[in-house]
Amino acid sequence: MLPKKSKKKGQKSNQYMRYAGMATTMFIAMYVAFWLGSKIDQYIGNNQAYFGLLFLVCTLGAYLYKLVKNLS
């Protein structure tokens, strides 16, 4: 009979991939939010990226809220 393999290594790898996926998703969401805000700024005629920064901060806040809720 073969000994049972430990699941700790698989679980550790799974957690690593989970957090790597979260980081990638956060980066993409922030990029899209800033891009969309910049497009709105261009449409309105703002010289500064007001909407870009606003969308970026809102996206970051929402994603961090989601992260805290998932981890607790």
N, C-alpha and C positions, 0 to 999 in steps of 0.2 A: 504494500500500500504506500502511495506517495504522500509525503508530508504536505499539509496545506500551506499555501503561499500567504504571506502577510499582505494585508490590504493597505498598510500604512503608506507604502511607496506610491501606490495608485491613487490614494486619497490626496497625498501631498501634490502629486502632479496635477490632479484634477483641480485643486484649489489654486494652483499657480495659473492654470489656463483660465480659470474663472476670473481671477483678478486681472490678468493680461487682457482679457476680453473687455472687462469694464473700463480699463484705461483707454483702449482703442476706441470704444464707443464714446467715451467722454471727449476724447480729442476730436473725433469726427463731428459730434454734436456741436462742440464749441466752434469749430471751423465753419460749419454750415450757418450757425447763428450769426457769427461775425460777417460772413459773406452776405447773408440776407440783409443784415442791418446796413452794411456798406452800400448795397444796391438801393435801399430806401433812402439813405443819405444822398446818394447821387441823384436820385429822382427828385428829391425835395430841393436839392441845391446847396446842402450844407458843405462847408469847407472842412469841417472836422467830422470825425466818425462818431457822432453822438449815438445814433441808433445802433451802430455796430458794437460799441462798447456796452450800451444798455442791454442788448440781446445777449452779448457774451456773458455779462455778469448774471443776468437772469438764468441763463442756461447753466452756468456753473453752480449757482445756488440751488436750482431745482435738482441737478444731478447729485450734488452732495447730500441734499435732503433724502433723495431716493437711496443713496448709498448707506446712509445712517439707518434708514428704516429696514433695509435688507439685512444689515449686519446685526441689528438688535432683535 
